[in-house]
Amino acid sequence: ATSESATLREEIGRLSRQVRQLIKIESALYQQNQAFDAQVKVYRRLSEIGHQFNGARSADVIVDLAVRFIVYELNFERVALFLREPPGGHAFTVRRTEGYYDQGERDALSSYVLADDDARLVELLLEGRRLIVTHGEAGSMPSSIGRELGMDEFFAHPIGGEPGRVMGILLVGNSMAKARYQTRVRVD
């Protein structure tokens, strides 16, 4: 009876470990499924917005659709689109923003200019590489642009052209005050 009892305890222990392992696997699969569902939703919206782009009659409509998509579908707090003005010039001016609801911020942005020789943008402008500033990089040189734009974490992407002569800059990010409610900026 003792031998049989010990065998049963071993079997119960083995089954218990297997059940715990299966529960962990089920949880991981559930999380992966949620992430997959979220990606599918974004891809569907991208397809829809692609159709809207194709039906657009002007670049302004396309820009408006894109910045609204970034804020309201991808759930980033703010976006600022800068274009080289005039084309071929040496500075980038704000063409479109979204997510700036304070009138003072909007007024300040309306006159904000980024020079194409701004040392904070060397990687982006000369090398054509995106910049990523996360919350923990508050002291980095590019982070000062984010602070000036009310973004404590952000992506900066070159738009069009070629390294050394990009046509524009797209900045997308969040302030720390609202970051916990938004899609976070991460280095993947």
C-alpha angles and dihedrals in degrees: 000000000000091000091048091047092051090048090051091049090051091049092048090049092049092048091047091054091048091050091051090049091049091050090052091049091048091051092049091049091049091052092047090049091052090050090048092050090051091051092049089052091052092047091051091050090047089054091049093048089047088059089049090050090053091052095046118115098202143029089243091062091050092049091048092050092048097050092045090050091053093051103034103031105027089037102227114150099229145013131188122187117200123191129192106259120228098017105258091022128125102247140060120223129192110270100171139358135184131186096038103118099162112091092217091056092048091050092049091049093050090070099033113124131186115204117220089233093054105138090216090066102045096116093046099044104033100033100029092231124141119244122225120193116183127193093266094059098070093136098052118113095243090050089073089068089054092051090050088052095044094253120125091182124027152149119232115198128186113233124212129325121064134285108296093026109046116167097220150349127236116202118191124177155105141263115235089242091067104020095103089063095046140066103278125235108242138168106238 
